[in-house]
Amino acid sequence: MSAGRHNYSFYKGFHSDNALDFSKRSSFDRDVMLERVYPRRLILPMRQHYGDECVPVVKPGETVTIGQCIGAPAPGTMAVPVHSGISGTVTDIRPIVLPDDTTCKAVFIEGDRKRTFHPSVRPRNNVNVSAATVMGIIRDAGIVGMGGEGIPTIVKLNRAKRFKVKELLVNCLQSEPYADSDYLMICEYADHVIMGAVAMAGACGVRIINILISKDRKNEITALRSAMERTFSKYSGYAFNLIYLKPRFPQGYYRMVARALYGVNLDEGEGLEGRCRAVMFNCSTVYACWNAIAESMPLCTRTVSISTEDGLLRNVIAPIGTPVSELFDTVNGISTTSKTIVWGNCFTGIQIDNPDVTPIIKTTSGVCLITKIQDATAPCIGCGRCADVCPVGLEPDKLYRLINEGHESAAVKFNAGRCINCSACSYICPSNINVGHAVGMFAAAKRKKSSFPYTAVGDRQWVDDISLLSADTVKAAEKKIQKSDSLTLPFEGWESE
């Protein structure tokens, strides 16, 4: 086990020295106690990730249970299943529009307060399973990237195998202010994060596991180091490394990681797998994978940070599909009056107007309340500060002007599609121009129509067959085992809690 490698970073971005101190955050009172949310109802979109929409497999009036699959991928599509996080009755199935302009069908469920689990949700007596079984379990559990664009985890694992990557990276870099959900998962479930990383590494044939974390996160580093020491003797065939990065925003995006760790500037359409021979997963994603392997629990809940600019912070475990309004009901003393509600984290999130009909989804790590301040905007003064902090080397002021004037082809020529919508440019702008929103939305629309590293040929190998959606995923997955997949993962001695 490595002692750790220090002080990696990328150029630009910024590190605030005021109240938004991303590393210490000492000016905020932080309540890290996990609370469970038991919503009265769920709104479950059939598309919560990068890829295709699922097909509802339930009907209005049907009774459902916790962990039951209610949406399945159609054959030949890049999709993953959707599961219910409460027990109750399906009341409606109709199209909805999410804040990010995703339009899809949604299943509406009214809870019965009985918390009845589906028969398939049970601790796995034997987690000494094959690599192919791990792939099947993760795919069936509907797990997607929980820290960003929501790439289906099975797609990234399959892509890692095809590119024969050498390293698995666990992204523990939560750099937005107020956001705390990933760090809490590390402190509370460090052993499960490490075991999940080993399972995923074994599934795609990797022996080097690098944990990426900010050098100032002392408690989280201690938790991870202790977990690595406890599990190291069991996984002697794996090399564990702690990789320390300087606190900076936006630190965890895969292009920033490529630049910081490998000195590589990824082009549009390139991923870590092909250029850097590495595959990266968010730590909450890794935990969800272990939960699916050990407990047969699909991804139907997630940890969400509820925060305000006044320092009020709660981390809650909520069923996916919980309306935002019901999250706020769990926090005493919180008021949405005269507040802007942000679906997501405060920099990269999206303002919403109706929290009653807006659900959290698989990629929602936080919900923020920010005081409505009507700051007067001024014309751009050409100071260039937005370009100074842009982590992908753009000139946001120029792109903003081109987009507003309707010169879309020119904006594309100047690489607008590379924008990662981090809003660092908006935060730093002395004229209070919301540069990031305009450029980021434009870039997102263009990316939907162009290349993306996870649409390459072969990525659908594990998503073109819904036969693995049976209650017993182990037997179903074992049918797909090939001789090259006969690896057995070293989980002897692990016992379910």
Secondary structure, DSSP 8 states (H G I E B T S, - for coil): ----EEEE--SSSB--SSS--TTT-TTS-----EEE---SEEEEES--SSS---EE---TT-EE-BT-EEEE--TTSS---EE-SS-EEEEEEEEEE-TT--EEEEEEEEE-S---B-TT----S----BHHHHHHHHHHTT-B-SSSS--BHHHHHHHHHHHT-SEEEEE----SSS--HHHHHHHHSHHHHHHHHHHHHHHTT--EEEEEEETT-HHHHHHHHHHHHHHHTTTTTSEEEEEEE---BT-SSHHHHHHHHH-----TT--HHHHHSEEEEEHHHHHHHHHHHHH---S-EEEEEEEETTS-EEEEEEETT-BHHHHHTTSTT---TTEEEEES-TTT-EEES-TTS-B--TT--EEEEEE-------------HHHHH-TT---HHHHHHHHHTT-HHHHHHTTGGG-----HHHHH-TT---HHHHHHHHHHHHHHHS--GGGSTTTTTTTS-GGGGSS-HHHHHHTT--GGG--B---TT----
